[in-house]
Amino acid sequence: MEKSFFLFRLSMLFLLIFSGVFADVYMKQRHHVGEINMMGSVQPAQDFIVESWITPKKMAVKNQGQDIIVDMDKGLITVVDHTEKTISEIPLDFSKIMAENIGGSDSMDMEELQEFMGNMMQVNFKVIKTSEKKKIGNWDCTKYIQTMELGMGAINSVIWATSDIKIDDDIYARYSANMIAQMPGASQEMSKILEEIRKIDGVQVYMKQTTNMMGQSFSSTMELIEFKEGNAPEKVFFIPSDYKKVDLFRDN
């Protein structure tokens, strides 16, 4: 149960990050996540800084003593824990995890598993641009309302984005397509999702989310502190060779 809760928290972090990231850039964000009570575990409220380097094929996220490295070509998330000196590998396609850890049970065969995952992860994604504007930090921003309905719940976001920062919309769209395609049940809605994503003009400066998932509710915020374009240093994707490799589901 603890391992499933870890995956849930990791997916929530990616939702916060990917909602505002673009290829070939560095971003520094201030995050707040309210208390999460789910699956018998409680995650206390947290405030933390997230630093991210994003390229068309890789992303590196530094967060509270961990490096999270996403490799699109390998379809793999690598979690590097510098405190425990461990490395964990997670497929981007979470249905592979479910297949390995649930699919072997007598109560659920692979066909049932695929149907279950498809129903859980079907996405209804919508963005509405409003006429409201305000200045946040040094940026002139426009307000957007974003809703994401899934089989397991819904995520409602208020987003303030700025066009003061110039980005490559095409690269961002391709990267978003690759990420969303990993979600079981989402690929058939890809064109609709991308059409909605493109309604957000520019970089997201501030976002407040309310997540209602599995009968529980919590809120989170993201605030952009720093944004710059440039080539990501190769060292940010470095995975230590002397750390112990652990399995999130089988190792204690």
N, C-alpha and C positions, 0 to 999 in steps of 0.2 A: 504494500500500500504506500509506503514511503517513497518507493521508486516511481510509482505512478504520479504521486504528488510532485516529485521533482520534475518530471516531464511536463506536468501541467504548468508549473512555475516557469520552466524554460520556454514553453510556447507562449506564455503571456509576455515574457521579456521580448521575444522576437516580434510579437504584435506591436509592442511599444516602439521597438527600434525600426522595424521595416515600414511602419506607417510614415516615417519621416526621413528615410535614407535614400541616397542616390549614388550611382556608380562613380568611382574615382574621386572620392572626397573623404575628408576627415570631419567627424562631427563629435562635439562634446555636448552632452545633455545632462540635465538635472532631472532625476526621476523620483517620484513618490508613489509607493504602492501601499494601499491600505491593508489592514489585516485580512488574511485569507483563511477561512475555516472550511476545509474540504477533505472528504475521504478520511475523516478521523484525525486529521493533522491540522495544526494551526501554524500559519506563517505570520509572525508579528508584522506590524506596519514598518516600512523601511523607507529611508531616504538615502539615495546614493547617486554617484556620478558615473556615467557610462561614456567611454571613449570608443569610437568605432572608425575603422578604416574600411571602405567599401570599394571594390573593383568589379568589373563585369563578371568575374568568375569566382571571386573569393571575398569573404568578409571576416574581419577580426574584431571582436568585441572584448574590451577590458572592463571587468565588473567585479568589484569586491574580492580581489585575490584570485580571480579566475580569468582565464582567456578562453573565449568561445570562438572557434574557427570554423567557418562554413565553407566547404569546398563544393561548388556546384557541379564540377566535372565528375567528382567521385560520389556525389550524392550523399555527403557525410558531414555530420557535425562532430567536432572534436572538442571536448571540454577538458581544459588543462587546469587542474587545481594545484596552485603553487603552495598552499598550506599543507595539504596532505601529500603533495608530490605524486599525484596520480593523473592518469589519462583515461578518459572514457569516450567511446565512439558510439554515436547514435545515428541511424539512417535518417535522412531527410524525410523519407516516406515512413511515417509513423506506423503505417499498417504492417510493415515488416516486423516491428517490435511486437505488435499484437499477435502476429502470426507465430512468432517464435515462442511467446510466453503464454498465449491463450489457445492458439490453434491446436495444440496437442491434447487439449482436454477432451473428454468424452462428450461434454455438453455442447460443444461448438465445433463443427467441422469448418473447413476452409471456405466453402460456399456461404455458410451462414455468417462467418467472420467478415467476408467481403461485403455482404449485404449490410451487416451491422455497421461497419466502418463507413460505407457509402452513405447510409442514413444519418450517421452521427456528424459527418463532415460536409454535407451538402450546404452550399453557401448561397445566401441571398444578400448581395452587396449593393449598397446604394449611397451616392454622394449628392448632397444638395448644396449649391452655392447660394449664399445669402447676400444681401446688400450691405450688411453691417461691416464697418471698417474701424480699425483703431491701430495705434502705434504701440508696438511691444519692443522694448529695447530700442535698437536703432532701425527697426524695420517697420514699414507700413504693411499692415496685414488685413486680410479678408477672412470672414468667418464662413466655415463650411460645417455641415452636419453630415456625419458618416454613420451608417448603420450596417452591421454585419450580423445576419441571423444564421445560426448553425443548428444542426439537429440537437446539440447538447445545450444550446442557450443563445444568448445575443450579446453583442458588444456595441454600445452606442457611444459615439465620440463627437465632441465639439472641437473643431480644428481651426486654428488661426495660421494662415499661410501667407508668405510674402513672395512677390515676384521681383523684389529688389536683388535677390541672389539668383544669378543666372546658372541654369543647369542644362544638361543634355536630356531632354524629355524622352528621346528615343531609347537611350541606354537604360534609363530608369524603367521604362515600360517593359523592355526585354527582361531585365532583372526581376521585376515584379512577376512577370509571366512564369519565369522559371521557379520562383519561390512558391507561388500559388499552385502551380501544377503538381507539386509534391503532395498536396492535400487530397486524400481519397474523396472522390465524388465532386471535386471542384473543376477538373479539367474541362468538362463539357460546358461549363459556364465561363470559360476563360475570356472570350471576346467581350461578354457583358461586363465582367469585372474590370477589365482593362479600360473599357469605355468609361466606366465610373471613375476609375483612378485618375484618368486624364482630365477630369473636371477640376481637380485641385491644381491651381496655377502656382507653381513655384515650390518653395521649401517650407515645410511645416515648422513654425516657430514655437507654438504652444498647443498642447492637446490635453483635454480632460476626457477620460474614458470611464464609463460605468459598465462593468462586466456582470452579467447574470448567467451563471453557469452551474449546471447540476444542482439547482435549487438554492445556490448561494450567490451573494452579491458583494462586490467590492469595487472601489474606485481607484483610479491611478491618474497621475499627471506626468507630462513630459514638457520640459522647457529647454529650448535650444540656447546654449551658452556660446558656442563657437562653431563656425563653419568655414572650411577652406578647401579649395581644390588643390590637387597635387598627386604625385605618384606615391602610393603606400610603400613605406620601407619594408623590405623583404623580411626583416627580423620580426615584424608583428605577426607573421604567419608561422613562426618557428615553433615546432613541437619538440620538447626535450626528449632525448633518447634514453635518459637514465631514470625517468619517472616510471612508476609501476602502472601497468595497464590493468584496469578493473572493469568488470561488467556490472552495469548499474542494477541489473535484475538478479544476478547470481552471487555477487560478492557483498559482504557485509561492510 
